[in-house]
Amino acid sequence: MRVLFVNPPVIRSEKSSAENDFKLDGVPLYPWLRKIPGIRFLWRRLGIGRGIRYGVRAGSRWPWTMDVPHGGPHYPFFMGYAASLVAADGHQVNIIDAVSDEEYSYERFLKRVSDWKPDLIVQECSTPTVDIDLWMARKLAKIADLAVAGPHFTENEIVSQVQRDYPEIKYILRGEYIYGAQKLVRELRPGVYEGQVVTDLDTIPFPFRDYPAALNYYDPSMPTARPQLQIYGSKGCPFKCTFCVWPQAMFQKKVSLRDPERIAAEIREAVALYGYRSIFFDDDTFNMGTERISRLCDLLKEIGLPWTMMGRLDISPDWLYEKMVDSGCVGMRFGIETFDLQVLARVKKGIERKDFRGTLERLCTKYPNLMLHITMMRDMPGQSEEAHQLDMEIIHGLGFTVDNMRRSYQLSHCSPFPGTEMYKELKAGDAEAVLHDFRKYDGGQETVMKTINGG
């Protein structure tokens, strides 16, 4: 069987909709155009782009769009691991990732899918793109049998509505679909496949990377040499942030800590096959398990590639950060969200019990050449505008700006994704009427939380 995993384009403008086949109001800023000096200024000044938004989906914990191409596609780990498992059963697999390829034409994407002649298509979807996704699903279902997957298909009423309104969708994979995709291919039973979490990543094959777009994945917040290998050192997170969708909707709060030797083996294999020149550990929380990370640092020092990671400020001793830098770590990324301890407690971040601000200050002072990237958030429950402005004062005082490579930050808007505790809390209250405006779950713009908070 020929099984194709797809991540369709994410590009839209204000008036794009299923009714007009997501027609754009302007002309996209194609990669070849971006090579022209000053083109971005002219694009905005002349209005040629006309509000076009470029976004991400598969591989992103926080799907978002921005008004220029982002340059930082995420490796789609669920698709990658699922493809490897299906291939291990003897099937021919492939991934077409239009976001990574910077493909802005839905028609060209569909032709490429059709040309591969799949027997089964597995399409990953997300909440803020679900209007695009379901419109696309109808078109993909004319090419081959179709399964939809992704964190959006968590709540029962959403799954039931899709089954009712889109009978051409033959299969729905709920939650983490690594095992689910394998089970689907083995059974081919129409209907819903419940999520089954992989609790030990080291017992399944390394994720599939044998396709051209696999060399495009990149984290621009902490730039390193290209091509950049995006890899899991662990999967899942033991913390209980009410807004975080993957640990709740996909991983069911289960964590898989990989063996350092297996991580090193995957890196060496990927470098030998595809020539990766740097590493990004795109974990939910990379630095879990002090001794485990210490051993991994020894192996990374032997490998000799620069590496970056995403972790937490409150779970590692100072000596481990020093060892990480010594082993080749050139960038660290931390989710802070806010310095307001009451808001942190309300969203169950857990970090409010530690001197995380002191740890950040020590890293800033001790490692002036280390790239530090922090993620901040606004519109969280109970978060005032005054508290947000204080957050901005604190990080600016530490030298963080949006365009400082050594000290950078991003500001996202809170989204209560289906499947999260926050979504359930709001649904049980008086916010249910606005929760289904899924287009307003785009973390790069004002979200549904602005309405809920009375903004």
C-alpha positions in Angstrom: 0.0 0.0 0.0 1.1 3.5 -0.8 0.6 5.8 2.3 1.1 9.5 2.0 1.2 11.8 5.0 0.4 15.5 4.2 0.7 18.9 5.7 -1.2 21.2 3.3 -0.3 24.9 2.7 -1.3 27.4 5.3 -1.8 30.7 3.6 -4.8 33.0 3.7 -6.0 36.6 3.5 -8.9 38.3 5.3 -11.6 37.3 2.8 -10.3 33.8 2.1 -12.9 31.1 2.8 -14.1 27.7 1.6 -16.7 29.5 -0.4 -14.1 31.2 -2.6 -11.6 28.3 -2.5 -9.4 30.3 -0.2 -8.5 32.7 -2.9 -5.9 35.3 -1.9 -6.5 39.0 -2.1 -2.9 39.7 -3.1 0.3 38.0 -4.3 2.4 35.9 -2.0 5.9 36.8 -1.2 7.5 33.8 -2.9 11.0 32.6 -1.9 12.6 33.8 -5.1 11.1 37.3 -4.7 12.6 37.6 -1.2 16.0 37.6 -2.7 15.3 41.1 -4.2 16.8 43.8 -1.9 14.2 45.8 -0.1 11.3 43.7 -1.4 9.6 43.3 2.0 9.5 47.1 2.5 8.0 47.5 -0.9 5.6 44.7 -0.5 4.1 46.4 2.6 4.4 49.9 1.3 2.7 49.2 -2.0 0.1 46.8 -0.5 0.8 44.0 -2.9 0.6 41.4 -0.1 -2.9 42.8 1.0 -3.0 41.2 4.4 -1.8 37.7 3.4 -1.0 35.6 6.4 1.6 32.7 6.3 1.3 30.0 8.9 2.3 26.7 10.3 0.4 23.6 11.3 2.0 20.1 11.7 4.7 20.0 14.3 3.6 23.2 16.0 2.4 23.2 19.5 1.0 26.7 19.0 -0.2 27.1 15.4 0.1 30.7 14.3 0.4 33.0 11.3 2.4 36.1 10.5 2.3 38.7 7.7 5.6 37.6 6.1 6.9 34.1 5.5 8.2 32.9 8.8 11.2 30.9 7.7 10.9 28.4 10.6 8.9 25.3 9.7 8.6 22.7 12.4 9.5 19.0 11.8 6.2 17.1 12.0 7.1 14.5 14.6 3.7 12.7 14.7 3.8 12.2 10.9 7.5 11.3 10.9 7.2 8.6 13.6 3.9 7.3 12.1 5.5 7.1 8.6 8.4 5.0 9.9 6.1 2.6 11.7 4.0 2.1 8.6 7.1 1.7 6.5 8.3 -1.0 9.0 5.2 -3.0 8.1 6.4 -3.1 4.5 4.3 -0.3 3.0 5.6 2.5 0.8 5.4 5.9 2.6 6.1 9.5 1.9 5.6 13.0 3.4 4.5 16.0 1.5 5.0 19.0 3.7 3.8 22.1 1.8 4.6 24.4 4.7 8.2 23.3 4.8 8.4 23.5 1.0 6.9 27.1 1.1 4.2 26.0 -1.3 1.6 28.7 -1.5 -0.7 27.2 -4.2 -3.4 24.8 -3.1 -3.8 23.6 -6.7 -0.1 22.7 -7.1 -0.2 20.9 -3.8 -3.1 18.8 -4.8 -1.5 18.0 -8.1 1.6 16.8 -6.3 -0.5 14.6 -4.0 -2.3 13.1 -7.0 0.9 12.5 -8.9 2.2 10.4 -6.1 -0.8 8.1 -6.5 -1.5 7.2 -2.9 -3.9 4.5 -1.7 -4.3 6.3 1.6 -3.7 9.9 2.7 -3.2 10.9 6.3 -3.8 14.7 6.7 -2.7 16.5 9.8 -5.0 19.3 10.9 -5.0 22.0 13.6 -7.6 24.2 15.3 -6.8 27.6 13.7 -6.6 26.1 10.3 -9.5 23.7 10.5 -11.6 25.6 8.0 -8.8 25.2 5.4 -8.2 21.6 6.5 -11.8 20.4 6.1 -12.1 22.2 2.8 -8.9 20.5 1.7 -10.1 17.2 3.1 -13.0 17.1 0.6 -10.5 17.5 -2.3 -8.0 15.0 -1.0 -10.8 12.4 -0.5 -11.3 12.5 -4.3 -7.7 11.3 -4.7 -7.6 8.5 -2.2 -9.1 7.2 1.0 -8.5 9.9 3.6 -7.7 10.0 7.3 -7.6 13.2 9.3 -5.5 13.6 12.4 -4.1 16.1 14.8 -4.9 17.8 18.1 -8.1 19.4 16.9 -9.9 16.0 16.9 -10.1 15.6 20.7 -13.4 16.7 21.9 -16.3 14.3 21.2 -18.6 16.9 19.8 -16.0 18.0 17.3 -15.4 14.5 16.1 -19.1 13.8 15.8 -19.7 17.0 13.8 -16.9 16.1 11.4 -18.3 12.6 10.9 -21.8 14.1 10.3 -20.8 17.0 8.0 -17.9 15.3 6.1 -18.9 11.7 5.2 -16.1 11.7 2.6 -13.6 11.5 5.5 -13.2 7.8 6.0 -11.0 7.7 9.1 -10.4 10.0 12.1 -7.3 9.5 14.2 -7.7 11.0 17.7 -4.8 12.2 19.8 -1.3 11.0 19.2 -1.6 8.9 16.0 1.8 7.3 15.8 0.4 3.9 16.7 -3.0 4.9 15.4 -1.7 5.3 11.8 -0.1 1.8 12.0 -3.3 0.3 13.3 -5.4 2.0 10.6 -3.2 0.6 7.8 -3.4 -2.8 9.3 -7.2 -2.8 9.8 -8.6 -0.3 7.3 -11.7 -0.2 9.4 -13.7 3.0 8.6 -14.4 5.2 11.6 -12.6 6.6 14.6 -9.3 5.3 15.9 -8.6 6.3 19.5 -5.2 7.6 20.4 -2.6 5.3 21.9 0.5 7.0 23.3 4.0 5.7 22.6 5.5 5.5 26.1 9.0 4.5 25.0 10.2 6.2 21.8 13.3 4.0 21.8 11.3 0.9 21.0 10.1 2.2 17.6 12.1 3.2 14.5 13.6 6.7 14.1 11.3 9.2 12.4 11.1 9.3 8.7 13.3 11.9 7.0 13.8 10.6 3.5 12.0 13.4 1.7 13.3 16.8 0.4 11.4 19.0 2.8 13.2 17.3 5.7 16.2 19.6 5.1 14.1 22.7 5.4 13.0 22.5 9.1 14.6 25.3 11.1 14.3 27.3 14.3 15.0 30.9 13.4 14.8 32.1 17.0 18.2 30.6 17.7 19.9 30.4 14.2 22.5 27.7 13.7 24.1 26.1 10.6 21.7 24.6 8.0 20.5 22.0 7.5 19.3 21.7 11.1 18.2 18.4 12.5 15.1 18.7 14.7 14.9 15.8 17.1 13.3 14.6 20.3 15.3 13.9 23.3 12.1 13.2 25.1 8.3 13.3 24.3 5.7 14.8 26.6 5.9 16.9 29.7 5.0 16.2 33.4 3.8 19.7 34.1 0.2 20.7 34.1 -0.1 24.0 32.2 -3.9 24.4 31.5 -3.3 26.0 28.1 -0.8 23.5 26.7 -2.4 21.2 24.1 0.1 18.5 23.3 0.7 17.1 26.8 -3.1 16.9 27.4 -4.7 16.2 24.0 -1.9 14.2 22.4 0.3 12.6 25.1 -2.4 12.1 27.7 0.1 13.5 30.3 2.5 10.6 29.6 6.3 11.2 29.2 8.9 9.2 27.3 12.5 10.0 28.3 14.9 8.7 25.7 18.1 6.9 26.4 21.1 9.2 25.6 22.8 6.4 23.6 19.8 6.1 21.3 19.6 9.9 20.8 23.2 9.9 19.8 22.7 7.0 17.4 19.8 8.8 15.7 21.9 12.0 15.4 24.8 10.1 13.9 22.6 8.2 11.4 20.8 11.4 10.3 24.1 13.3 9.9 25.6 10.5 7.8 22.6 10.1 5.6 21.5 13.8 5.1 24.4 16.0 6.2 22.8 17.9 9.0 25.1 20.6 10.5 23.4 21.5 13.7 20.8 20.1 16.1 17.6 21.5 17.7 16.0 19.5 20.5 12.3 20.4 20.0 11.1 18.7 23.2 8.3 19.9 25.3 10.8 20.1 28.2 14.3 19.0 27.1 16.2 19.2 30.4 14.2 16.5 32.3 16.5 14.2 34.3 19.7 15.8 35.4 21.9 12.7 35.1 20.4 11.7 31.8 21.1 15.1 30.3 24.6 15.1 31.8 25.3 11.8 30.0 23.8 13.2 26.8 26.1 16.2 27.0 29.1 13.8 27.0 27.8 12.2 23.8 27.0 15.6 22.1 30.5 16.8 22.9 31.9 13.8 21.0 29.5 14.4 18.1 30.8 18.0 17.9 27.8 19.8 16.3 26.3 23.0 17.7 22.9 22.4 19.3 20.0 24.3 20.8 17.0 23.2 22.9 13.6 24.1 24.4 13.3 23.6 28.2 12.4 24.9 31.6 14.3 27.3 33.8 13.4 25.7 37.1 14.5 22.1 36.9 18.3 22.1 36.3 21.2 23.0 38.6 23.7 25.6 37.5 26.4 23.1 36.9 24.3 21.3 34.3 23.7 24.5 32.3 27.5 25.0 32.3 28.0 21.5 31.1 25.5 22.0 28.3 27.3 25.0 27.0 30.6 23.2 27.2 29.2 20.3 25.2 28.2 22.6 22.3 24.9 24.1 23.3 24.8 27.5 21.7 21.1 28.4 22.4 18.5 27.8 25.0 14.7 28.5 24.7 12.5 28.8 27.7 8.7 29.2 28.1 8.1 31.9 30.7 4.7 33.3 29.6 4.6 35.9 32.4 6.3 36.9 35.6 3.0 37.4 37.4 3.0 34.6 40.0 -0.8 34.7 40.5 -1.4 34.2 36.7 1.2 31.5 36.6 -0.6 29.7 39.5 -3.9 30.1 37.8 -2.7 28.4 34.6 -0.8 25.7 36.7 2.5 26.5 35.2 4.3 25.2 38.3 7.2 27.5 37.7 5.9 30.0 40.3 7.4 28.0 43.1 11.0 28.5 41.9 13.3 31.5 41.4 13.1 31.2 37.7 13.8 34.9 37.1 17.0 34.6 39.1 18.1 31.6 36.9 17.3 33.6 33.7 19.4 36.6 35.1 22.3 34.3 35.9 22.3 32.7 32.4 22.2 36.2 30.8 25.1 37.4 32.9 27.3 34.3 32.8 26.9 33.4 29.1 26.9 36.6 27.1 27.4 34.8 23.8 24.7 32.1 24.5 21.5 32.7 22.4 18.6 32.9 24.8 15.0 32.9 23.5 12.0 33.3 25.8 8.4 32.9 25.0 5.9 35.3 26.6 2.1 35.2 26.5 -0.7 37.7 26.8 -4.5 37.4 27.3 -4.2 34.6 29.8 -7.0 34.2 32.4 -6.6 36.9 35.1 -3.8 38.6 33.3 -4.2 42.4 33.3 -2.7 44.8 30.8 -0.7 46.3 33.6 0.9 42.9 34.4 1.7 42.4 30.7 3.4 45.8 30.5 5.4 44.9 33.6 6.5 41.7 31.8 7.7 43.7 28.9 9.6 46.1 31.2 11.3 43.2 32.9 12.5 41.4 29.7 13.6 44.6 28.1 15.6 45.4 31.2 17.4 42.1 30.7 18.2 43.0 27.1 15.6 40.9 25.4 14.2 42.4 22.1 12.4 40.9 19.1 15.5 41.4 16.9 18.4 40.6 19.2 19.9 37.3 18.2 21.5 36.7 21.6 18.5 37.8 23.7 15.2 37.4 21.8 11.6 36.8 22.7 8.3 36.1 21.1 4.9 37.2 22.3 2.0 34.8 21.7 -1.7 35.2 22.4 -3.3 32.7 24.7 -5.6 30.1 23.0 -7.7 27.6 24.9 -7.3 24.8 22.4 -9.8 21.9 22.4 -8.6 19.1 24.6 -7.0 21.4 27.2 -8.1 22.0 30.7 -8.5 25.7 29.9 -10.9 24.8 27.1 -13.0 22.7 29.4 -13.1 25.4 32.1 -14.2 28.0 29.7 -16.8 25.7 28.1 -18.3 25.0 31.5 -18.6 28.7 32.2 -20.3 31.3 30.0 -17.8 31.3 27.1 -19.0 28.4 25.1 -20.8 30.6 22.6 -17.5 32.0 21.3 -15.3 29.0 21.7 -16.1 27.6 18.2 -14.8 30.5 16.3 -11.7 28.4 15.5 -10.2 30.9 13.2 -9.5 33.0 16.3 -7.2 30.4 17.8 -4.2 31.8 15.8 -1.5 32.5 18.4 0.0 35.1 16.1 -3.0 37.4 16.3 -5.6 38.4 18.9 -7.4 35.1 19.8 -10.8 34.2 21.2 -9.4 34.9 24.6 -9.6 38.7 23.8 -13.3 38.4 23.5 -13.7 36.1 26.6 -11.6 38.6 28.7 -13.8 41.4 27.6 -11.3 43.0 25.3 
